[in-house]
Amino acid sequence: MNTAKTTRLIGAEPDPATAQARIACLEVITTFFQLVDGGHASRTVELLTTDAEMTIGDVTVKGEELAAAMRKRETDGIRRVHFSAEPSFRLLGPDEAETETLLQLFHLGDEQKLGPAARALTHLKDRFVRGGDGVWRLSRRAVTILAGSE
């Protein structure tokens, strides 16, 4: 909605660069959750910058600790489904963007007979940067748990 140099009216069509950045960043968000839900959480590191960090509450993980946390998701025996609302999007500069997303997390398992168990409602604030290779990657995710425990 806002770029580094100009402000456009809400409802006006974005310029091509903003639209392309939005598509690329939303693809990162979608792919991230598809990988986790598909049992391939360790591959999410391909979507991150080398200095990426994730903060949940007061805990921040980055580097090898973040990669290890994603590997652990593959072997914890929990089948997850992430269901997200349409993210907001702001282009902060030519190579930096930000999104905010409301996300519901469900666990699938024995209780699935009664329906999937909602585990959490969270607010995600993501920061993306475009690298020298022209690829947008997630550089920071701040997770605020609004309800639930995960």
C-alpha positions in Angstrom: 0.0 0.0 0.0 2.8 2.4 0.9 6.1 2.4 -1.0 9.3 4.1 0.1 8.6 7.1 -2.2 4.9 7.4 -2.8 1.6 6.7 -1.2 -1.2 5.3 -3.3 -4.9 5.6 -2.5 -6.5 2.6 -1.0 -8.3 0.7 -3.8 -6.0 2.1 -6.5 -4.2 -0.6 -8.6 -0.7 -1.2 -7.4 2.2 -0.5 -9.7 3.7 -3.7 -11.3 6.7 -3.9 -9.0 4.4 -3.8 -5.9 2.1 -6.5 -7.4 5.0 -8.7 -8.3 6.5 -8.4 -4.8 3.2 -9.2 -3.2 2.8 -12.3 -5.3 6.3 -13.5 -4.5 6.0 -12.9 -0.8 2.5 -14.6 -0.6 4.0 -17.5 -2.4 6.7 -17.8 0.3 4.0 -17.8 3.0 1.9 -20.4 1.3 4.8 -22.7 0.5 6.1 -22.4 4.1 2.8 -23.8 5.5 2.5 -26.4 2.7 5.9 -27.7 3.6 5.2 -27.9 7.3 1.8 -29.5 6.8 3.2 -32.0 4.2 5.9 -33.2 6.7 8.8 -31.4 5.1 9.3 -28.6 7.6 13.1 -28.7 7.3 12.8 -27.5 3.7 11.3 -24.2 5.0 14.9 -23.0 5.5 15.1 -22.7 1.7 12.5 -19.9 2.0 14.5 -18.0 4.7 17.4 -15.5 4.6 20.7 -16.8 6.1 20.1 -14.5 9.1 16.4 -15.2 9.5 14.8 -15.2 12.9 11.5 -16.3 14.4 10.1 -14.9 17.6 7.3 -16.5 19.5 6.5 -14.4 22.6 9.8 -13.7 24.4 11.7 -16.5 22.6 13.7 -15.8 19.4 15.4 -18.5 17.4 17.7 -18.1 14.4 20.4 -19.8 12.5 21.0 -23.5 13.3 18.6 -23.3 16.2 15.8 -22.3 13.8 16.8 -25.0 11.3 16.8 -27.6 14.2 13.3 -26.5 15.3 12.0 -27.0 11.8 13.6 -30.5 11.6 12.0 -31.4 14.9 8.5 -30.6 13.4 9.1 -33.4 10.9 9.6 -36.0 13.6 7.3 -34.9 16.5 4.4 -37.1 15.2 1.9 -34.3 15.0 0.0 -33.8 11.8 -0.7 -30.1 11.3 -2.9 -28.0 9.1 -2.3 -24.2 8.9 -5.3 -22.2 7.8 -4.5 -18.5 7.1 -6.6 -15.5 6.4 -5.6 -13.3 3.5 -2.4 -11.5 4.5 -2.1 -7.7 4.4 0.9 -6.5 2.4 3.1 -3.5 2.5 6.1 -2.8 0.2 8.5 -0.9 2.5 11.1 -0.3 -0.2 12.3 -1.8 -3.5 13.7 -4.9 -1.7 11.8 -5.0 1.6 8.2 -5.9 2.4 6.0 -6.8 5.3 2.9 -8.9 5.8 0.5 -9.5 8.6 -1.6 -12.7 8.8 -4.1 -14.2 11.1 -3.5 -18.0 11.3 -5.4 -20.9 12.7 -3.4 -24.0 13.5 -5.2 -27.4 13.7 -3.8 -30.8 14.8 -5.1 -33.8 13.1 -5.2 -37.2 14.9 -7.5 -39.5 16.8 -9.8 -36.6 17.7 -10.3 -36.1 14.0 -13.3 -38.4 14.4 -14.9 -35.4 16.1 -13.2 -32.9 13.8 -9.8 -31.4 13.8 -8.7 -29.8 17.1 -8.0 -26.1 16.8 -4.7 -25.6 18.7 -4.1 -21.8 18.3 -5.1 -18.6 16.7 -2.0 -16.5 16.0 -1.0 -13.2 14.5 2.1 -13.3 12.2 4.1 -10.3 11.3 6.6 -11.2 8.5 9.4 -9.2 7.1 10.7 -10.2 3.6 13.8 -9.1 1.7 14.7 -9.5 -1.9 18.2 -10.9 -2.3 20.8 -10.1 -5.0 19.4 -13.1 -6.9 16.0 -11.4 -7.2 14.3 -13.9 -4.9 12.1 -12.8 -2.0 12.8 -14.6 1.3 11.4 -14.4 4.8 13.9 -12.6 7.1 11.8 -12.3 10.3 8.6 -13.7 11.6 7.0 -12.5 14.9 4.3 -14.8 16.2 1.8 -13.6 18.7 -0.5 -16.3 20.1 -3.9 -14.8 20.5 -5.6 -18.0 21.7 -4.5 -21.5 22.3 -1.1 -22.9 23.2 1.1 -23.5 20.1 
